[in-house]
């Protein structure tokens, strides 16, 4: 069952499977969160969307340059782009 869910997600046109080759370890407060930063960087993501306060360190980190936004900010940006 879980395999079917993963395949459904991977088959979406806006999903890219990424195997990050970098383990930057930027988030020290919750190291488990680093996998999301690593994947966003490896995928060249336009945004990293999170409400988790541990990700705030990205605002003060010059590299990698990732656009950290809240869900509301992301949705507002998407609405502007669609107009």
C-alpha positions as CSV (number, residue, x, y, z in Angstrom):
1,X,0.0,0.0,0.0
2,X,2.7,2.5,0.9
3,X,4.6,1.7,-2.3
4,X,1.4,2.6,-4.3
5,X,1.3,6.0,-2.5
6,X,5.0,6.7,-3.2
7,X,4.5,5.7,-6.9
8,X,1.4,8.0,-7.1
9,X,3.4,10.9,-5.8
10,X,6.5,10.2,-8.0
11,X,4.3,10.1,-11.1
12,X,3.0,13.6,-10.6
13,X,4.4,16.1,-13.2
14,X,5.5,18.6,-10.5
15,X,7.5,16.0,-8.6
16,X,11.2,15.3,-9.1
17,X,13.0,12.5,-7.4
18,X,16.3,13.8,-6.0
19,X,19.3,12.0,-4.5
20,X,21.2,14.8,-2.8
21,X,25.0,14.4,-2.9
22,X,25.5,17.1,-0.4
23,X,24.9,16.8,3.4
24,X,25.4,20.4,4.5
25,X,24.2,20.0,8.1
26,X,23.0,23.6,8.3
27,X,20.1,23.0,10.8
28,X,21.8,22.1,14.1
29,X,18.7,22.5,16.3
30,X,17.0,19.6,14.6
31,X,19.4,17.7,12.3
32,X,16.6,15.5,10.9
33,X,15.4,18.7,9.1
34,X,18.5,18.9,7.0
35,X,17.3,16.3,4.5
36,X,14.7,18.9,3.2
37,X,17.4,21.6,2.8
38,X,19.7,19.1,1.1
39,X,17.0,18.0,-1.3
40,X,15.8,21.6,-2.1
41,X,19.4,22.6,-2.9
42,X,20.1,19.5,-5.0
43,X,16.8,20.0,-6.9
44,X,17.4,23.7,-7.5
45,X,14.0,24.3,-5.9
46,X,12.5,27.8,-6.3
47,X,11.2,27.7,-2.7
48,X,11.5,25.7,0.5
49,X,8.1,26.0,2.1
50,X,8.0,25.4,5.9
51,X,6.4,26.7,9.1
52,X,9.1,25.0,11.2
53,X,11.2,27.6,13.1
54,X,14.3,25.5,12.7
55,X,14.5,26.5,9.1
56,X,14.8,30.2,10.0
57,X,18.6,29.7,10.1
58,X,18.4,29.7,6.2
59,X,17.7,33.5,6.3
60,X,21.2,34.0,7.9
61,X,23.0,31.5,5.7
62,X,24.7,32.9,2.6
63,X,25.1,29.4,1.1
64,X,23.0,27.6,-0.1
65,X,20.8,30.4,-1.3
66,X,17.3,29.0,-0.7
67,X,14.0,31.0,-0.7
68,X,12.4,30.0,2.6
69,X,8.8,31.0,2.8
70,X,5.8,30.1,4.9
71,X,2.8,28.4,3.3
72,X,0.8,31.6,3.2
73,X,3.7,33.4,1.5
74,X,4.0,30.7,-1.0
75,X,0.3,30.6,-1.8
76,X,0.3,34.4,-2.2
77,X,3.2,34.2,-4.6
78,X,1.5,31.5,-6.6
79,X,-1.7,33.5,-6.8
80,X,0.2,36.6,-8.1
81,X,2.0,34.5,-10.7
82,X,-1.3,33.0,-12.0
83,X,-2.9,36.5,-12.5
